[in-house]
């Protein structure tokens, strides 16, 4: 076999049409062997003799896409000094563009013998581990372009590749649970009709099913256990894992882009699947443990701010390069439109504390590729000071957990919620205004993959996670949920109607709030997980979306209401402002009314006493469509219809007075007290000063045409 010197860059395996360049970084290694793997189980070892700046490299003519490979690293095995090199372990390429196979939890994939954590295990892991794959980078993108939907026009839809498509009745069996399933016309039609502009996919980077879960007959369904930051997860491909997963993912992105739907990836750069000191040796640990991971004072152990056993070393230039190279790869080569960063506070831990000026954010800020796509932070981790909502740099948006909590508290009837709810409804200026950000920095949600579904949030007071095998100890115990009187499913028509009304209240509130709304897949037709609020290990019908059956009237009604609310938002810029409200008239408008006003149910303006009253659970909000302060894309004034939002979060029926001086006649656009939620055809007309009776726990929207 010919072996040429090759190049140090790019890292990974790069096919150029005639052969493949291999490059891998390690400061710890004394020498590194590239192992070419053959289908008969044999391997050909090629020592990487060329080394520049700790990058070993070689070019092999004739090595083609589909070739499986791995690395064996010869070097110090001294856990007490943070080094865990062991040439008996076949290691994945950190830059592998595709990964084949799955880990079989044999003792050989560990660096020690079971029951003897201080021992050294020299069993060959190759027959039981995953392998890297050389891929063909060439793909016909045609005229594909990133949709680049502006945030104020964005409606996010969080979904799981397998969960969304596995039970879809219109998908062929072989496409269910796959990237190709996402791109099927039936799925795309559902998303476009719903009004979704961006699909936020739960992890699609190659991940590992934990040993503990496999032994228990479960799986790491959510996928927050990454081992390959450049590789699409192989089991989501419908036709192979020797690079086919890369093509299939690209085809899915291309199809979604053609429908105007962005693709945003939920990414996990805070830790890897290698776990703590008792975890397997799959890649980073065997290449250069001390350079990739944050080690404890006793370097046999790992500092863990993620709750998963390890944390990547964010002050290492090689870790930062890995993350930035990965992000750029997914944008430039895979054409994704943005990222949601899992446990993003960990990425800010350059040393110990959370530092918003850390190197990672500096790199993102100045990067000409990554800085131009959507960047969404999950603004917390499990370390000290880990809850950082509102504290990310101006380029970033954030999952707003305070929005979720406040909206849940309002509709379940918690006292002294109204004032904070008003802040969340109008874009959370207390979190985002001081650092120059806008309402659109707030990603608003009431449910997501982590926690109850919308249906379960109004059906359960307590979590029911027994199927997870942890005696119901896992998952959040304080859910801010309310079962409406009965725990779990019921035949009581009054409770069913109340639950449906509550679900309509949550969907309507989400779409009427300033910021960027995010729906969780299946909530639009009230899917349930049977009260499981931590279904991370349930790769089955507990988590998979059950699409409405023909004749399932409740599900269909909920879907139609959700569509109507999404499109009401999309049609009216007053619900998706790009600047915060001023609370005063806007210069140049033709009325003297403020851009926003707050009223008691009796029609009087809210006083400080009204806001602070413990029993206050109802109010009216006036949104002035003539007083939108931000201009259009060509500098033109934006004008819209005006709206009254009437919230009755109390249990009692209340009379609301339509404010007299804010419009002579209004039209009912939404009434969650009705089973359908939206009046059929033209809603009834209501005059200023007229009284409207609203049943307990309901929301009404009135519109005054411009």
N, C-alpha and C positions, 0 to 999 in steps of 0.2 A: 504494500500500500504506500502510495506517495504521501508524504507529509511535508507541506510547505510552511514557512514561518507564520504566515497570516498576519492579522492586525489585532490591536488591542480594543478597537472600537468598530462597531457596536458590541456590547456585551451580549452573551447568548450565542445562539446558532443562527447564522445569517446565510441563507441560500441565495446565490447570485445567478443561477442558471447553468453553471458548470460545476459547481461544488459548494462546499459549506465552510464558512469561517466559524471557529469556536473560540470564545473568550470568556474567562471566568475569573472573578476576583477572590483572592484570599491572602491576607498577610500572615496567617498562622501556618500555612502549608509549607512543608519542606519540598514536596513535589506533588503533582496532580496528574492522574491518569484519566484521559477521556476514554470511556468504555462504549463501544458500538455494540448494540445488543441485537442478537439474531433470533429468529422465531423458533429455532430448535433449543433455545435456552443458553446457547453459548455466547461468548462475548469476545470482542477484539479490543485489546487495550493499546492506547496510543499515548505515550507520555507527552505532556505539554511542556516542552523544554524552553520555549521562548517566554520571557517574563519581562514586563515593563510596568513599573509603578504597581507592583503586586498583582498585575493581570497576566495570567498564563493564557497562551493563545496558539492556535495552529489553523492552517487551511488544508482541508482534505478534498482534493479533486474527486469528482464522481460521487460524492455523498449527496443523495437526493432527498426530496421531501418524503416524509413517511418513515425515515430512519429513526429508530429509537436509540437513546443514548443516556448516559449518566456519568457522574464523576466519582472517582475514588481519591481521597485526600490522605496523603501520608504526612504526618506531623505529630506534634505533642498531644498526648492524652493526659492532661493534668487538670482535672476538674477544680481543684483547689486554687488554681491560677486562671480559671475561666476558659481553659482550652479542652476541646472534646473531639479532636481529630481521630479518625479510625478508618483505615482503608478497607475494612471488612464491610463498611456500609456504603451501598450504592446511593449516591446523592442526586437529587433533582437539581437541575440548572435553575437558579433563581430567576433567570431571564427566559425560561422556556416559553415558547409561544403556544405550545400545546403539550398536554400531559396525557399519557396512555395508562389505562388500568386503574386499579384501586389498591389501597394498602390492605394486605392481609395481616391480621394482628398476631403474627408469629413473634416469638421471643427474639428472633434475629434482627428485627427492626429497632430494637432498643440497644443502647450503649452499655447496658449492665444486665446481669442475670436476675430474673425475677426473684424477689425476696432478698437480694443482696445489692442494694443500691450503690454501694461503694466498690463493687466489682467492675471488671472490664469484660465486655462481651465481644468476642471476635468471630461470632457466627456471621456468615455471609447473608446480607439482607436482600440480595438481588432477586431471588425467586419470589419474594413476598412484598415488594414495594412497587411504587409507581415509577414510570420512566418518562423522561423528556422526549420530545418529538421534533425533528426538523420539519418546518412547514414551508409551504410555497407562499410567499408574500403577495403574489400577483392576483388581482381580483378586478373584474370589470365593474367599476362603480358607475359607469355611464355618466349621467348628468346629476348624480346625487349631490345634494347640498344640505348642509345643516339648516333646519327650519329657522333657527335663531328667534324663536318666539319670545317677545319681551315679557318680563316678569308680570306686568300688569294684565297681560292677556293669557297668562299661564294657568292651567288647571292640572294639577299633578294627580297621578293615579298610581299608588303604590301597589305593586303586584309581584307575585312569585312565578317564575317561568313555568314550573310544573303545576303549582297550585291553581293557577288561572286556567290552564288548558287541559288538565288531566281528565276532567269530567264533561268537557264541552260536547254536547250531543251531535254537533255538526262537523266535528273534526274526525278525520280518519283515525283509526286506532293507532297506526304507526306514527302519527304526528302529535299525539297527546303527550303532554309533559316535555315538549321540546321547543327549541328556538324556532323551528319551522312552524310549530303550532301557534306561536305568537304572531307570525306573519300571515296566518291563514285569513282569508277574506272575512270569515265569520267573526273572528276576534277583532280585527281592525274595524269592521262595520260597527260592532258594539261600542268600541271606544270613540269613534267619530260621532256616532249618534248621541252618545252620552255627553259629548262636548269636551272630552279629554284632549289636552294638547301635549302632554308629556307623560311617558311611562317611566316611573321610577322603579327599576327592577331590583329586588332583593339580590343578594350576592350571586354573581355569575363568574367571579374569579374561581379558579380551581380550588375546591375545598376538600376536606377530609372528614369522613365519618369517624367520630371518636371511638376509641377502643371500648370505653365503658358503655356507650350507647349500643354498639354492635352486640356486645355480650348480653345486653338486656333485650335484644330484639327490636331496638329502636334505631333512629338515624338522626344525623344532624341535618334536619330538613331545612332550616332557615339558611344555613350555609355560612354563618359567621365564624369560619374556621379555616382561613385561607392558607394555602401552601404555594400557589402559583399566581403571582400578581400580573402576569401577562397572558395567562391561558384561560380561555373560556371553559367553564366546567364541562367535563366530557360526557357525563350521563344525560345532559340536556340536548345532546345531538341525536338525531334520529337515524344516522347512517354511518357511524364509525367514530373512532377516537384517535386516528393517526393524522390529524390535521383537518378532518372533515368538520369538526366542531367549529373551527375558525371560519370556514366558508359559510357554514349554516348560520352562524351568528351574524356575519356580514350581510348575508341575504335578508335576514330578519330586519336589521337596521335599515337597509335600503328600502324594504317594503313599507316599514313604518314611516320613514321620511317621505315617501311618495304620498302617504295619506296626511302629511303635515304633522306627524306625531314625533316629538323628540324622544330620545332614549337617554335616560339618566341612570347611572349605575350606583348602587349602594356598595361602597368599597370599604375594606377592612385593613387599613394600613397600620393599625395600632398594635397588632400581635400576629403570631403565626400559629399554625396547627401543631407545632412541636411541643407546646405545653411547657410545664415546669421541668425541674431536674429529673423527674421520673417519666418524662414524655419520650416519644420516639426520636430517633435521629433520621430525618428525612432529607434535609437540605442545609439550611443556614447553620444549624448547630454544628454539623460536621465540617462545614467549609471554614467558618471563622466565628465561633460562638461569641467571643468577647467584642467583636466589631459589630455584630448584628443585634445583640440583645443588651438590655439594661440589666446588669448584674447587681446582686446585693453586695454588702460589705464582705460577707463570706462568699467568694465567687463561685462556689458550688451551686448557689441558688440564684433565683431571678427576682427582680423587682416587678411586682404585678399591680398595675393600675387599671387593668381591664377585667379582672375576675376570671381570666382564662389560663393563668399560669405564667405568662411572660408578657413583656412589652418590648417593642422595638426601640433601639437606642437612637433617639431623635437628634442627638448631638453628633452622631457619626456622619461624616460626609458621604460615606458609601451607602448608608441607609437612606439619606436624603436623596442621593442620586438615584437609587433604586425606585423610590416613590415617584420622583419627578419623571424619570424615564418611563415608568409604567403609565402615569397619567397622560403624558404626551403620546405614548403609543396608542392608547385607547381613543384619543381624539383624532390623531392623524391617520392611523392605519385602520381603526375599527369604526371611525366616524361617529362616536358617541357625543352627546350634547352636554354632558355635565356629570357631576358626581355628588352623591350624598355620603359624607364621611362618618362612618360609624365611630362612636366614642371619640369625637374629634378633640376633646380636651386633652387626650393622651398625646396627640400630635403636637400640642403646644408645650409639652413637658420637656424642655431642652435640658433642664437639670432636675429639679424636683417639683417646684411649684408650676402652676399653669401660667405661661407667659405669652401674652398675645403678640409680643414682638419676637417670638422665637424664629429660628432660622427657617423653619418650614414655611411660615407665613411670608417671610421675606422672599423666599424662592418663588412661591406662588404669585406674589404681587408683581414681580418683575418678569415672569415667564411670558413670552409673547403668545404662546399657545394656550396654556392652562388658564391664564388669567382671563381669557375671552369666553370661557364656557361657564355654565351655571355651577356654582360651588355652594353646597348646602351642608351645614354642620349639624351633627347631633351634638349639642353643646354640653356634654357631660361625660364623665367616666367615674370609676369607683375610687379614685385616689382622693387624697385630701384636697379640698377646695375644688372638687371636680365639677360642680354645677355652675356652668359659665354662660347660661342663656343671657343674651344681650351684650356679651363681652368680646365677640369676635370682630376682626378687622372689617373696615367698610366694604371690602369687595365681597363679603360673605353674606349669605342668608342663613337662617337658623330654624330648625324644628323648634317651635315655640311651645314648650311643655307647660308654661304658665297659661297660655291660651287654652290648651286642652283642659287643664285642671279647673280653671275659672268657669268655662262654659258648662262643664259637667256639674259643678257645684250649683250654678244658677238653676239649671233645669231639674235638679233633684231636690231643690228647695232649701239650700243652705242659707242661713241668715248672713247679713252684712256682705253680700256678694255684689250688689248692684253697681257700686262705684268702680270696683276693679273690672267688672264685666264691661262697663262702658269703655275703659281703657283698652281692653282686648278687642272689642268690636271695632274700634277706630284705629287699630294698627299698632298698639303697644308702644306709644311714643316714649313711655318711661324707660323702655329697654333700648330703643334704637335712635331716638332723635339727637341725643347728646353727642354721638360720634359721627354725625353727618349722614347717617343712613335714613332710609325712607320706610314707609309702611310695608313696602314690598320685601324688606329684610325678614319679615315674619312669615314663616311657613306655618299656616294655621291648620290644625287637625284636631279632631276629637277622638279618633281611633287610628291605630296603625297595626302593623304585624304583631307588635309587642303589647299584649294586653287583651282585653275583651274586644270582640267584634261589636259593631253597633247594636245588633240584635241582642247580644249577650249583655251589653252594658245596661239595657233596660229590662233584662230578664233575670239577672243574678245579683245578689248582694255579695256573695262570696265566690272565690275561685274554686274550681272543681278539676284539679290537675292530677287526679289519682292515676290516670293512664300513663303519666310520665315516670312512674315508678319511684317517686321520692316522697311518698306518704303525704302528698299535698303541701310539702314545705316549700317548694319552688314557686317562683312567680310572685308578683306584687300582691300584698294582702290588702293594701289601701287603694281601692280602685275608683273611688268616687262614683260608684255605680248605684243603681236603685232598681229593685226587681218589680216595682209597681204593685207589690202586695203578695206575690207568690214566688217562691224560689224555683226557677226553671220553667219548663213548658207547662201550659195550662189550657183548659178548654173554656175557661171563664170568658165570655165575650166582652165584658166590661174591661177586664185587665188586658185582653188582647188589643182592644181599641185604644186604651191608654198607652200601651207600649208602642203601637204604630204611630200614635200622635207624638210621642216623645222622639221617636226616630225621625219623624218629619221635622220636629223642632231643631234637632241637631243638624240635619242636612241644611235646613233653611238658614240657621244661624251661621253656619260655615260659609255659605255662599253669599251672605249679606255682609260679611266682615271684611274690613280693609286688610290687605295682605294677600298672600298667595294660598289658595285652598288646596288641601290634599285629601283625596278620598282613599280609603283602603279597599282593595279589591273584594268585590262581593257585597259590600255594605249597601250598594245601590239596590240590591234585592234581598236585603236583610239575612245574610248568611249567618249560620251559627257554628260555634265550635263546642257546643254542649257545656259552656261554662269554663272551658279550659282557657286560661289567660296567659299561658306560656307554652304554646304548642310548637316549640322549637324542635322537638324530637318526634313529631307526629307526621311522618310521611305517608299519609293515608287520608281517608275521607273525613277525619276530624278537621284537617287543615285545607284540603282541596275545596275549591269553590264549587258548590252545587248550583248549577245554572237552573233558572226557573223551568219547571215542567209546564207543558201546555195545560192551561186551565188553572194554574196556580195564581189565583186572582190577587192575593195579598202581595206576593213578590212582584207581580206585574205592576200593580198600583204604585208600589214603592219605587220601582224603576222609573216609571213615567214621571213621578213627582221629582225624583233626583234630576232627571233630564231637564225638566222644566226650570228647576232652580239654577242649574248650571247655565242654561241658556239665558235666563233672566240676568244673571251676572254678566255674561259675555256681551249681552246686548246693551248694557247700561254702564257707562264709564263712572257714574257716581258711586258704584260699589267697588271700584278698583282704581282708586285714586293713586297717583304717584307721589303725592305730597300729603303731609299731615293736615288735618283740619286746622283752621285758624280760630274758629269760635267767634268770628265777627264777619260783617259783610265784606265781600271782595270787591275791590275797586273796579269800576267799569261795568258792573252788572246792572240790569235794569230794574232790580228791586232792592229794597233796603234790608232784606232778610239775611241773617247770618248763614254761613255755609253749613252749619249744623246747629240744632237746638234740641233741648231736652225738656220733656214735659211729664208731669204726673198724669196718671189715668184721668184725672178730672180736667185736664187741659191747661193747668197752670204751669209756668216754668219751674223747673226743679230748683230747690234751694239747697243750701248745705245741709240743713236738717233733714230734708228728704233723702239726700244721698246716704246719710249716716244712719238712718232709721233701721234698726235690726230687722224689722218685719217687712221692709220694702222689697218687693219682688216683682214690681211691674213699672213700666215706663213707656213713653212714646219718644221716638227719635225722628227728627226732621232732617232730611238730607236734601240740600238745595242744589238741584241740577244746573241752576244758572250761575253758581258760585264755585265752579271748579277752577282752581287757581293755576294749574299747570297747563301750558299750551300743547297743541297737537304737534305732530312731527314737522309741519311747515310753519310753525309759529301761530297757527290759527287758534282762536278761542274754542274751547270744548264746551258744548252745552248739552244738557240732558234733561229728561223729565225729572221731576222732584218726587220724593217718596216720604211716606210716614211708616216707620217700623214700630209696631205695637207689640210689646212683650208682656205676656202675663204668665210668669213663672210660679205664681201662687196656685194652691190647690182649688181656690174658690173661683166661681164665676164673677167677673168684674165688668163694670160698664166703663168704656173709654170714651172720652169726649174728643172729637176731632178738633184740633186747634183752629180757632176762628180766623186768625189773621194770616194764615199761611196757605190759603187756597180756598176758592169757593166750592169747587167740586172735585171729588176724588173717585177713583175706581179701585175696587178690591182686586188685587192681583194674586195674593196668596192668603190662605186661611188654613192653618194646620189643624184647626178644629174640625174640618171636613175630612171624610175618609179619603178623598182624592187629593186634598191639600191645595189644589189649584182650581178655581172656579172654571167650569166648562164654558168655552166661548168667551163672551164679554162678561166680566164680573160686574156685580151691581154697583150703582153709583151712590156715593155718600157725600153729603154737603158739609161744609165747615160748620162747626157747632153741633152737628148731629151726634147722637150717642150710639155706640156700637157695643153690643154685648159679646164678650169673649169668654168662652168656657175656660176652666182652670187648665193651666199648663198648655197654652196655645200661643200662636204667633200670627199676627195679621200684617200684611203689607198693602198699603194704599199708594196709588200712583196719581200724580197730577201731571197731565201732559204739558210739555214745554210750550 
